[in-house]
Amino acid sequence: MSDAPNEADYWARAWLMTLLDGAARAGLTPLSQATIHDLAFLANVLAPTYGLTVETGLVTRWKRGPYSPELQWDLDRLSLMGLADIVSVGPVSDRGKWFVAHYGLGPLARSFLDRSLAVGSLARVHRFHCELLTAFASLAPTLRGAVVDQDATYANTVDGDLGESETVIDFAEWRNRNYTQRASATLETHLGGITVDPRRRMHVYLRYLARRAAKVRAS
């Protein structure tokens, strides 16, 4: 049996690599695994804003933030392949004993990305990820880890009470449950129906989440 990845595996890994590359271009790497899961969640809920397909519309609302076991598997797999790099690993006592690993691009990342970005659909995803990471990097560093908690989809109470742990959030496109897309679209309504381009809409939405996070901390 061949160990070569199938097309779906290759796409999932390339999708994650474009996210890491966007982070590197924005000067954010190395990133903790928690931040990578945060960014993957934001990339998925905001994808329709850019006319892109949601890569994974299922995530667990865990006590440390959004978590996808499939994403973590791909991330560690990329590290073994030399496409990502585990820069550091250490213990942490935040909300119980745990560990934190920080990831960056690996030595084989550039050649992999150069080949992958020759595919038009991946190049579009890459442009979106780069813009998302630019917007994320513009936020105050102390608030970046808190914006997901304020997101309309992540904070919804339809899937479960906010106090529950390990609640599964399903925002797959066929369920019409992407509250983030609806919330970001209201910007045009507040501007009197003026069309807002996807880039500006995403930047404004992330700044809105950051302001909400700041108010929560101050209260």
QUIBELJO-V613912 format. One line per field, one symbol per residue. phi: phi as a letter, one per 30 degrees, with the letter a starting at -180 (. if undefined). psi: psi as a letter, one per 40 degrees, with the letter a starting at -180 (. if undefined). burial: I if it has 24 or more other C-alpha atoms within 12 Angstrom, else O. A space follows every 10 residues. Layout:
phi: ???
psi: ???
burial: ???
This chain:
phi: .dcddddddd ddddeddddd ddddddicdd cddddddedd dddddceddc icdddbcbbc dcdcjdbbdd dddddddddd didcbddaba dbcdhjdabb cccbdcdcdd dddeddddde dddddddddd dedddddddd edcddcddec ddddcdcddl ddddciddcc beeddhbddd ddddddeddd ciiddcdedd eddddddddd ddddddddd
psi: hiehiidddd dddddddddd dddddefeii iidddddddd dddddeddde fiihdhfhih gieeaihhdd dddddddddd eedihhdihi iifhfihaih ihiaiidedd ddddddeehd dddddddddd dddddddeih deedeeddde idddeiedei ideiifhhhh fideeffgdd dddddedddd efehhhiddd dddddddddd ddddddde.
burial: OOOOOOOOOO IIIIIIIIII IIIIIOOIII IIIIIIIIII IIIIIIIIII OIIIIIIIII IIOIIIIIOO IIOIIIIIIO OOIIIIOOOO OOOOOOOOOO IIIIIIOOIO OIIOOIIOOO OIIOIIIIII IIIIIIIOIO OOIIIIIIII IIIIIIOOOO OOOOOOIIII IIOOOOIIII IOIIIOIOOO OOOOOOOIIO IIIIIIIIII IOIOOOOOO
